[in-house]
Amino acid sequence: MTASTSIPITTIIPIFAAIGDRSWEQFKELEQAFVNQYGVSVWQEVFNFRLLPALDKDSNRWLLIQWCGSGINWIKDVA
């Protein structure tokens, strides 16, 4: 079992809710809290393999637009 599969669903649901509500600030706060608790590599795994595949087309597009507008900060922090 990888670290990303041991993340409780109750941790992930608020992230989906922030995306569904189109709340970029709330998404960024939840992302930061997740990274602080589990680390960047686990966030990348959860995001890429659990969150993104579950998003509908409009939510995925909204998220991409938000990133393009403000940059992907956690990649800048790691680099």
CORPE-V957223 format. One record per residue. N is the residue number from 1. RES is the residue in one letter. SS is DSSP state (helix for helix, strand for strand, loop for the rest). PSI is psi in radians with two decimals (999 if undefined). D_FIRST is the distance of its C-alpha to the first C-alpha in whole Angstrom. Layout:
N&RES&SS&PSI&D_FIRST / N&RES&SS&PSI&D_FIRST
//
This chain:
1&M&loop&2.24&0 / 2&T&loop&2.86&4 / 3&A&helix&-0.60&7 / 4&S&helix&-0.45&8 / 5&T&helix&-0.18&6 / 6&S&helix&0.09&7 / 7&I&loop&2.21&11 / 8&P&loop&2.49&13 / 9&I&helix&-0.48&15 / 10&T&helix&-0.30&18 / 11&T&helix&-0.55&18 / 12&I&helix&-0.59&18 / 13&I&helix&-0.77&21 / 14&P&helix&-0.49&23 / 15&I&helix&-0.78&22 / 16&F&helix&-0.71&23 / 17&A&helix&-0.74&26 / 18&A&helix&-0.72&27 / 19&I&helix&-0.80&27 / 20&G&helix&-0.62&29 / 21&D&loop&-0.09&31 / 22&R&loop&0.74&32 / 23&S&loop&1.62&32 / 24&W&helix&-0.74&31 / 25&E&helix&-0.78&32 / 26&Q&helix&-0.71&29 / 27&F&helix&-0.82&26 / 28&K&helix&-0.68&27 / 29&E&helix&-0.76&27 / 30&L&helix&-0.68&24 / 31&E&helix&-0.81&22 / 32&Q&helix&-0.76&24 / 33&A&helix&-0.70&23 / 34&F&helix&-0.85&19 / 35&V&helix&-0.72&19 / 36&N&helix&-0.63&21 / 37&Q&helix&-0.71&18 / 38&Y&helix&-0.33&15 / 39&G&loop&2.78&17 / 40&V&helix&-0.75&18 / 41&S&helix&-0.65&15 / 42&V&helix&-0.70&13 / 43&W&helix&-0.80&16 / 44&Q&helix&-0.74&16 / 45&E&helix&-0.85&13 / 46&V&helix&-0.78&13 / 47&F&helix&-0.87&17 / 48&N&helix&-0.59&17 / 49&F&helix&-0.18&14 / 50&R&helix&-0.75&14 / 51&L&helix&-1.03&18 / 52&L&helix&-0.82&20 / 53&P&helix&-0.38&19 / 54&A&helix&-0.17&20 / 55&L&loop&2.51&24 / 56&D&loop&2.93&27 / 57&K&helix&-0.78&29 / 58&D&helix&-0.70&31 / 59&S&helix&-0.72&29 / 60&N&helix&-0.75&27 / 61&R&helix&-0.75&31 / 62&W&helix&-0.81&31 / 63&L&helix&-0.75&28 / 64&L&helix&-0.74&29 / 65&I&helix&-0.73&33 / 66&Q&helix&-0.78&32 / 67&W&helix&-0.75&30 / 68&C&helix&-0.54&33 / 69&G&helix&-0.54&36 / 70&S&helix&-0.06&34 / 71&G&loop&2.76&32 / 72&I&loop&1.67&28 / 73&N&helix&-0.67&28 / 74&W&helix&-0.46&25 / 75&I&helix&-0.70&25 / 76&K&helix&-0.67&29 / 77&D&helix&-0.61&28 / 78&V&helix&-0.64&25 / 79&A&loop&999&27
//
